[in-house]
Amino acid sequence: QVQLVESGGGLVQAGGSLRLSCAASGSIFSLHDIRWYRQAPGKQRDLVASITNGGRTTYADTVTGRFTISRDNAKNTMYLQMNSLKPEDTGVYFCYANGILNTRSSFALWGQGTQVTVSS
């Protein structure tokens, strides 16, 4: 079974930093598009950042200049570096990835979510 396993969430003071990781396991041939979403309490799940296989990155206006998305294709792992964290960044963060399995079938997966809490 293929899956995305997230880690790196936790409790941090405003102004601090966290790095989220999302490791893809299983018979994955290649990862294509990677995205990070977050869902604040009582709110919808919003796109935070994305990176294509070609390295093109996009960011939500609320995180531009503070967050950085990256990927390590050799390790099938993606990251979200979060700096200058604000209480408004609090929420559950989900990674998403699509790509190709070793069977050459396409896939799209979600991570289990990791809680990020930023205190004032």
Phi and psi in degrees as a GROMACS rama.xvg file:
@    title "Ramachandran Plot"
@    xaxis  label "Phi"
@    yaxis  label "Psi"
@TYPE xy
-91.3541  149.301  VAL-2
-160.128  161.36  GLN-3
-111.817  125.008  LEU-4
-114.594  120.644  VAL-5
-97.3123  151.999  GLU-6
-155.439  167.2  SER-7
106.779  -8.38366  GLY-8
-71.9061  169.513  GLY-9
164.539  -166.562  GLY-10
-103.236  130.361  LEU-11
-143.475  149.498  VAL-12
-74.8807  151.976  GLN-13
-54.2248  137.018  ALA-14
92.7162  -11.1582  GLY-15
-83.1617  -174.374  GLY-16
-133.789  152.221  SER-17
-143.152  152.46  LEU-18
-123.066  119.234  ARG-19
-91.2504  141.599  LEU-20
-120.708  149.688  SER-21
-140.019  109.608  CYS-22
-103.579  125.648  ALA-23
-91.0213  128.93  ALA-24
-123.747  158.783  SER-25
111.002  -170.021  GLY-26
-85.3903  72.5695  SER-27
-102.425  125.64  ILE-28
-80.5067  -45.8377  PHE-29
-159.953  147.931  SER-30
-98.2267  139.321  LEU-31
-107.899  -80.2163  HIS-32
-102.314  136.635  ASP-33
-125.341  136.182  ILE-34
-138.767  149.417  ARG-35
-117.192  132.323  TRP-36
-119.94  159.307  TYR-37
-138.629  151.62  ARG-38
-130.041  110.227  GLN-39
-77.8898  157.65  ALA-40
-55.0417  127.217  PRO-41
73.5825  10.329  GLY-42
-125.305  169.177  LYS-43
-74.904  163.779  GLN-44
-82.3203  123.463  ARG-45
-116.817  146.624  ASP-46
-71.2382  129.657  LEU-47
-101.371  -47.7399  VAL-48
-158.09  155.178  ALA-49
-147.019  155.785  SER-50
-145.042  132.967  ILE-51
-88.6056  170.807  THR-52
-60.4977  -28.8398  ASN-53
-83.2988  -1.82972  GLY-54
94.6685  4.59685  GLY-55
-73.8016  128.674  ARG-56
-113.628  147.857  THR-57
-136.116  151.896  THR-58
-138.506  147.455  TYR-59
-65.9414  148.424  ALA-60
-56.9994  -32.3561  ASP-61
-70.9273  -16.5431  THR-62
-119.816  -6.7354  VAL-63
-56.0788  131.389  THR-64
89.855  -13.3902  GLY-65
-115.094  -32.8239  ARG-66
-108.463  149.363  PHE-67
-136.006  125.255  THR-68
-97.8042  141.762  ILE-69
-150.133  170.432  SER-70
-146.551  150.031  ARG-71
-122.379  96.1578  ASP-72
-63.5335  -34.1991  ASN-73
-63.812  -31.2919  ALA-74
-100.878  0.0288868  LYS-75
50.9111  45.6161  ASN-76
-130.8  141.258  THR-77
-122.981  156.504  MET-78
-134.814  154.283  TYR-79
-132.074  106.725  LEU-80
-85.8448  123.314  GLN-81
-118.741  115.966  MET-82
-116.296  163.368  ASN-83
48.5498  49.0996  SER-84
-65.1774  144.692  LEU-85
-119.801  156.028  LYS-86
-54.9365  -31.2281  PRO-87
-66.121  -14.6423  GLU-88
-80.6148  -6.81876  ASP-89
-60.8247  136.485  THR-90
161.442  -178.626  GLY-91
-93.8184  126.005  VAL-92
-101.65  131.957  TYR-93
-120.661  134.538  PHE-94
-95.692  153.54  CYS-95
-138.327  140.949  TYR-96
-148.175  145.841  ALA-97
-126.861  165.873  ASN-98
170.007  -149.866  GLY-99
-125.715  133.35  ILE-100
-81.7376  166.742  LEU-101
-61.4888  -24.2144  ASN-102
-74.3348  -6.04224  THR-103
76.2241  11.5585  ARG-104
-84.6282  152.136  SER-105
-82.3781  157.602  SER-106
-144.58  160.443  PHE-107
-144.616  125.354  ALA-108
-131.814  151.48  LEU-109
-114.59  142.764  TRP-110
-75.2314  172.071  GLY-111
-79.8138  -12.0932  GLN-112
94.2244  143.777  GLY-113
-137.071  135.132  THR-114
-81.0005  131.326  GLN-115
-120.335  123.018  VAL-116
-123.181  122.748  THR-117
-111.997  117.605  VAL-118
-96.9475  153.584  SER-119
